[in-house]
């Protein structure tokens, strides 16, 4: 598989098909409670991959006053994938807590995606499982672990960030 396609796949996997790829950290708990989250209005709308040869689009929309519904589509797929997400901020760094919706709630894991938005460009880094020697079972402990490792590049693995461009309506 080409490196560019693999990088696009990581973001797609975390927001669309988390269980298919090997390195993202899957947690039993999110970084915080969703009822504390605020919707990042800059995320709302449609975003398209900038990777050549890829056709992945993600649409972020409010689900309720704290959470987002993320619908991801790939060229040729009829049914979009649905993801629940909400934002947690740690020291000015924004993270999406993402969870695939199709499994029963007790079977769903959480994945963490750090993101930045500059103009119409969204960059996203997935939290990798490299630094985790054992599962973390509380949101408070997970938050502390991520906060402690914010400047550790291994927190995000070896891949560069995924880059998506905002789709502007004509």
C-alpha positions in Angstrom: 0.0 0.0 0.0 1.3 3.5 -0.8 2.4 5.6 2.2 0.0 8.4 1.2 -3.0 6.1 1.0 -2.0 4.6 4.4 -1.8 8.0 6.0 -5.2 8.9 4.7 -6.4 5.6 5.9 -5.4 6.3 9.4 -7.7 9.4 9.7 -10.4 7.7 7.8 -10.1 4.7 10.1 -10.2 6.8 13.2 -13.2 8.7 12.1 -14.8 6.1 10.0 -13.5 2.5 10.5 -11.4 2.4 13.7 -11.2 -1.4 14.0 -9.4 -2.1 10.7 -6.0 -0.5 11.3 -3.4 -1.7 13.8 -1.7 1.2 15.6 -4.3 3.7 16.9 -4.8 3.5 20.7 -8.3 2.1 21.5 -9.5 3.1 25.0 -12.5 1.9 27.0 -13.0 5.5 28.1 -12.8 9.0 26.4 -10.6 11.8 27.6 -13.5 13.5 29.5 -17.2 13.4 29.7 -19.1 14.6 26.7 -21.4 16.7 28.8 -18.4 19.0 29.5 -17.6 19.4 25.8 -18.2 22.4 23.6 -18.8 22.1 19.9 -15.9 23.5 17.9 -17.8 25.5 15.3 -14.7 25.6 13.0 -15.1 21.8 12.5 -18.6 22.0 11.1 -19.1 21.3 7.5 -17.6 19.1 4.8 -13.9 18.2 4.5 -12.2 16.3 1.7 -8.9 14.5 1.7 -6.0 16.2 -0.1 -4.3 12.9 -0.8 -3.9 12.2 -4.5 -6.1 9.5 -5.8 -8.2 9.3 -2.7 -11.9 10.4 -2.5 -12.8 10.5 1.2 -15.2 13.2 2.5 -16.1 13.8 6.1 -19.1 15.9 7.2 -19.2 17.2 10.7 -22.6 18.3 12.1 -23.9 19.0 15.6 -25.6 15.9 17.1 -26.6 17.6 20.3 -25.3 20.6 22.3 -22.0 18.8 23.2 -21.4 16.2 20.5 -20.8 15.9 16.8 -22.1 13.4 14.2 -19.4 12.7 11.7 -20.5 11.1 8.4 -17.7 9.7 6.3 -18.0 8.6 2.7 -15.6 7.0 0.2 -16.1 7.1 -3.5 -18.2 4.2 -4.6 -19.6 3.4 -1.2 -23.4 3.8 -0.9 -23.7 3.9 2.9 -21.8 6.6 4.9 -20.1 5.5 8.1 -21.4 7.3 11.3 -19.2 8.4 14.1 -19.9 10.0 17.4 -17.3 12.6 18.4 -16.7 15.4 20.9 -13.9 17.8 21.7 -11.6 17.8 24.7 -9.0 20.5 25.1 -5.7 19.8 26.9 -3.4 22.8 27.3 -4.7 24.6 24.1 -4.5 21.3 22.1 -7.8 20.1 20.7 -8.6 16.4 20.6 -11.6 14.6 19.2 -12.9 11.6 21.2 -14.3 9.4 18.4 -16.5 6.3 18.6 -18.0 4.3 15.8 -21.8 4.1 16.2 -22.6 0.8 14.6 -21.7 -1.5 17.6 -23.8 -1.7 20.8 -22.6 1.0 23.3 -20.9 -1.6 25.6 -18.7 -2.8 22.7 -17.6 0.6 21.4 -14.0 1.8 22.0 -12.8 5.3 22.0 -10.1 6.7 19.7 -8.3 10.0 20.1 -7.4 12.5 17.3 -5.5 15.7 17.9 -6.4 18.3 15.3 -5.7 21.8 14.2 -7.6 24.1 11.8 -5.9 26.9 9.9 -8.1 28.6 7.5 -9.7 25.9 5.4 -7.2 23.2 6.2 -7.7 20.6 8.9 -4.7 18.6 10.1 -5.2 15.5 12.3 -2.9 13.2 14.2 -4.1 9.9 15.7 -3.0 8.9 19.2 -0.9 5.8 18.7 -0.6 2.8 21.0 3.2 3.0 21.2 3.4 4.7 24.6 0.7 2.7 26.3 2.1 -0.3 28.2 -1.2 -1.2 29.8 -4.9 -0.1 29.3 -6.0 3.0 31.0 -9.4 2.6 32.6 -10.4 6.0 33.7 -10.9 9.2 31.8 -9.0 11.1 34.5 -6.0 8.9 34.1 -6.1 9.0 30.3 -6.4 12.8 30.3 -3.3 13.0 32.6 -1.3 10.5 30.5 -2.0 12.5 27.3 -1.3 15.8 29.0 2.0 14.5 30.3 3.0 13.3 26.8 1.7 16.2 24.7 5.2 17.1 23.5 6.3 13.5 23.0 6.2 12.8 19.2 5.7 9.1 19.9 2.2 9.9 21.2 1.1 10.2 17.5 3.3 7.5 16.0 5.5 7.9 12.9 3.1 9.2 10.3 2.7 12.8 9.4 -0.7 14.4 10.0 -3.7 13.8 7.7 -4.6 16.9 5.8 -8.2 17.7 4.7 -9.5 20.7 2.9 -12.8 22.4 3.6 -15.3 22.0 0.8 -16.8 25.3 -0.1 -20.3 25.5 -1.5 -20.6 27.2 -4.9 
